[in-house]
């Protein structure tokens, strides 16, 4: 199947201004290389600046080296007019010797495979040969039927992969891949940071090469949104996630589905669509339907640092000891995800004795049962790094299992996210 990837890409990405045969022949004659392994694909945002990671090309993906290099990466074309950079050590040559029915042996690009129409097109252009039927033998001695074609399932899978990679690269160039963000300290000095995940009160960033939690109000970025709407929480009414698209249209390619209660940076707000940064390092910025967003200002907020624990202990970590967070303060509310013991929390609302607490955790703004929260002291410096458990005390009884299987009682407080 991999031998025909190139021709599927041609069918998907053909430019309207050129004829099919011209593109097939032009690209086929230069596509003598492929990836030997899965390799990270980089592009330049807006055609300039540093390389940014936009995803992964799978092993066996046909490429055409362009001859240029940048930051130690080799330039490639990976479908017609779409270009990028990958690790050159992952590029290998690929061709096959084809023994034709009359005994003639010729070299053809491997991507032609055993697709009769593609092979005929190439042979006619290069050697003036047209095949009418029968079989041919590849370089390994395997015999192929000349009329063998891809199944509908294989076609659909390859077309989908090619379309997505192309749309993702175009979105990175148009929308920007990430949002330049700076951190301002007590002296007013600004330092560029990489955002790992956003929260309304505290966010996780890479600052001076170290990942840590900082107060969100100290972060700033370029945005066209009003001051009271530079942050947003994903709040769909009847769905666990929303679609983030490459453009302002229901017909635009879906980049990914972003979970409910996720906190995002707002770049530009429209009546129907809002450009956001989800802070996923594999996704460019994209558009989310404006009505499913609850907007917030980036202001200083009161909070209490905490971590997820059972009876004050985070010793018993693991998949069987994870704690749920929910959309609202109710056991009947939709589960968002689970976090391991020791995960740092930022508690925004809730008093001692309350059953539910409103928290920022891991890029989500959601609710957690107070029995699974242990307050921590603030570390010196910028703010708390990941608050590791003090590891004091033992989990009583079967408490670790309760973290995963505990069924919360019926709603008592009815907490809601504040739009």
N, C-alpha and C positions, 0 to 999 in steps of 0.2 A: 504493500500500500504506500509506503514512504516514497517509492520510486515515482509515484504520480502526484505527490504533493504540489510540485511546481505548477503542473497544468491545472490543478484545481484552483490554485491562487490566481492563475491567469484568468480563469473564468469569472472569478469573484471580483477582481480588482481592475478589469479592463477599462481603460479610459475611452470615453465616447468619441474623442477626436481622432482616434486611430483605428485602423482595421484590426480584426482579431488576428489574422495571419501575420501581419507585420509585427505585432507585439510578441506572438508566440515564437516566431523565428528569431527575432532580435534577442529576446531574453534567453531562449533555449540555448543559443549558441554561446552564451557567456556564463550560463549557470552550470559550472563544472565543480561546484563546491557545496558542501553541506556542513551542518553542525555534527560533531562526533558525540556530543553529550548535551544535556540541558545546560543552557548558558544565559546569563543575565544580559538583557538588552538595554542599552542606554541611548538616549537621544539628547539633543540640545534644545532647551526650551526657547522658542522663538528663533531658533537657528543660531543662537549665540550663548555665551556663558558656559558654565560648568555642565558636565554630563549628568543626567538624572536617570535613575533606574525606573523603567516603565514596565517591567515584567520579565518573563523568561521565554526564550525560544526553546522548543523541545529538541531532543536529539533527533537527527535525521531531517532537520528543517533546511530546505535549499536556500542558499544565499549566493550573492555575487560580490566578491571583494571589490571595493572601490579604489584601493591603493592608498588611502589617506589614514592617518592615525591621530589619536587624541587621548591624552592621559593614559598612554600605554594600551589603549584599545584600538582594534582595527575597524576601519569603516566598511560597511556592507550595504548592499541594497537587498531588502528581503521581500519586497514585492513592488515591481515597477518603480514608481516615484516615491517610495517610502524608504528612508535611509536611517541607519543607526550605527551603533558601535558595539562590538562584543570582544571578548577575550580571543585573540588570534589563535591561541593554542587549541581552541575548540573547532577551528575551521579545517576541514580535510577535503582533499580533492575527491571527486566521484565521477567516474565514467564507466561505461561497460562496453565490452566487445560483443558485437552482435553478429552471429553467423546467419546470413540470409539463406533462404531456400536454395539459391543457386550456388551456395558455397562461399560467396563473398563475405569477408569479415570486415566490419566497419566499427569505428568508435563513435558512440553517441552519449549525450549526457544521461546520467543515471535516471534523472527525473522523468525521462520519457517513458521508462518502464515498458510495459507491454500494452500500452494504449495504442491501438492500431492507427487511429486518425492522427494522433500526435507523432507517432513514429513515421508515418507516411509523409507528413508535412515536413519533418526534418530531413528525411532521406531524399525527398524530391528536391529540396532547396540545396542540400549539400552535395548529393551524388547523382541527382537526376533519376532516382530509382523510385518506382511506385509498386507497392506490394498489393496483391489481390487476395491473399489468403494464406493458409498453411500455418507454419510455426517458425519461430526463430529461437536461437540458443544464446543465453547470456554468458557473461564471462566466467561464471561458476559452472557452466555446463548444463544448467537447468533449461528445460524447454518450455516455451510459452506459446499459448494460442494468441494469434495476432488480434483476435476480436474480443479478448478479455477486457472487461470494463470494471470500474468500481461499482459497488453496491450503492443503493440510495442512502443507506445509513453511513457508509464511509464518506460519500460525497457531502452529506449534511454536516458531519463532524468536522471535516477539513474546511469547508466553507465557513462554518461558524467560527473556527479558530482564527482563520485568516482575517475575517471581517472584524473580529474583536480586537486583535492586535493592531490592525490599521486604524480603527476608530480611536483606540486608546492613545496611540501615538499622536494622532491629529488633535485630540482633546488636550494633550499635554502642551502642544504648541500654541493652541488657541486660548485655553483657559489658564495656563500655567500649571506646573506640576505640584508645587508647594507654595506656601505663603511665607515670605520672609518675615520673621518675627523677632523682636528685640525685647530684652529684659532690662528694666530700669532699676538700679539699686538705690539705697537711701541717699547717696550723694548725687543722684541724677545721671550717673554714668550708664550708658547703654551698651549692651553686649548682645550680639546676634545669638539666637538659640534655635535649636531644632525641636519642634513640638512633637512629643510622643503621643500625648492624649490631653484633651482639654477638660476642664471642670469649671463650674461657675465660681468657686472660691479658690481652689488650688488646681494647678495643672502640672503634668509631668513633662519635663523638657530635658534636653541635653545642654547643659550650661558649662562652658569651659572644659568640655570633654567628659563631663560627668553627668549621669542621669540623676535627676532629683526633682522633688516637688517644690514648686514656687507658687506664691500667691498670684492668681490670674490677673488681678488689677495692675500688676507690674508689667504685664505683657502688652505690647502694641504691635499693630500691623496695618498695612495700607488697606483701606476699605472705603467703598462708596456708601455704605450703610449709615443710617442715622446713629448718633451716639447711644441711643437707648436700644439698638437692635444689632449690635456687633457680635453677639453670641446667640446661639439658638440651640434648642433641645428638640430632637426628633420626637414628635408626639402624634403619630397617626391614630385615628379613632378606633379602627377595627382591624389592625394588622400588626404583626410583630416587627415589621421592617418597612422601609420605603425604598423606591428605586432612585438611584442617582444616575443621571444621564449625561451624555456628552454635550448636549445642547438643549435649548429651551423648546422642547417638543416631545410629545408622547411617542413620536416615531423615531426619536434619536436613540442611539445605541445605549443600552444599560451598562454602565461601568461596574456597578455592584449594587447590592441591597444593603442599606445601612440600618442597623438595629434601632428599635425604639429606645428612647431616653439617651441616645448618643448625643454628646455635646460637640458642636461644630463651630468653626470660625466662619463668620458671614463676610462675604466679599462684596456682593451686590444684590439688592433686593428688587424684584420685579413683581408685578401684580400676580402673575401666575407661577413664575419660576424664580428661584434664588440660587445664586452661585455660592457654593460653600467649599470649605476645605475640611474633609473628614479626618485628616491627619493619619491616613493609612499610607505607609511609605511605599506601597505598591500601586497606589491610585493617583491619577491627576485630580485637580479640582473639577467639580461637576455640578450639575443643576438638580435641585430637589424642588418638588412642588411646594410653593410658598404656604398654602393652607395647612400643611402638616408640620409646620415649624412654630415653636413658641419662642419668641425673641426676648433677649435680656440685654441690659447694659453691662459693660465691663467695669464694675464698681467694686470698691473694697467691701467685703462681706465678713461678718462675724462667723467664726467657725471654731470647732474643736478638733484637733488631730486625734486620730484613733486608728485601730486596726481590727480586722476580723479575728475573733478568738472565741473560745468556749471556756467559760469559767476563768477568763483572764489568761488562758494558755493557748499558744499556737503551735504546740509541739507536734500534734498528730496530723501532719499534712498529708495530702494525697487525694486521689479521685473520689474516695469514699467519704471524705471529710470536708466537702465543699459546702458553702453557704449560699443560699439563693438571695438575689436582689429582685425587687418587683417594681412595676411601673408606679404603683400607688401603695399607700399604707394599708394594705388589706391582704389577707391570706387568699382572697378570691381574685386578686389582681393578677394580671399576666406576669409570668416569670420572665425576666430579661436574660439573665445568665447566672452562673455560679462562680464564686471566687474561693481560692484556697485560704486556709488559715494563715494569718500574718499579712494579708494584703492590706496596705494602708488605706484608710478612709478619711474623708473630710466631712464632719458632721455639721450641717447647716442649721437644722431646726430639730426640736425635740428636747424635752426635759427629762430629768431623772424620773424613772417610773413610767414614762411613756412606752407603749408597746412598739411603736414604729419610729424610725428616725429617717430624716431626709438627708441624703449623703451624695457626695461626689466620690466615685470609685472607678478606677480603670477607664476613664473616658465616658462614664455614664453618670447621669443625674437621676437617681432613683431612690428606693426605700429599702431598708433592711430592718429586721427585728432587733430590738435593742439588746436582747439577751446574747447576741453574737457580736457585740461591740465592746472593745476594751479601749479606754482612753489612754493616750500616750502623752508624754511631755515633749515639748518642741525642742528639737536639736539646735545647737548653736549654728551660726552661719546664716545662709540664705533662708532656708526652711528645712523641714525634715527631709532627709533622704528616705529611702524605703525603710519604714519602721519595722525592724526585725523584732520578733517576739522576745520578751524578756525571758521566756522559757522557765518561768517560775510556776510552781504548783503543778498538780497532776489533774488530768481530766477525770471527773468523777463518773463512776458507773459506766454506762454505755453512751456517754455524751457525744463521742465522735460520730457515732452512727446517727444521732439525732440531728446533727448538722445537715446531713444529706436527706434524711427521710422525714424530718419533722414537718407536720402539717399545721400551719398556722391557724389560730382560731378565727372566728368570724370578725369582720371589720368592726372596730370600736371607735376609731377617730376619723376615718374618712379623709386622710390627708391627700392633697392634690398637688401636682406641680403647679407653681404660680406662673401663669403666662405673662 
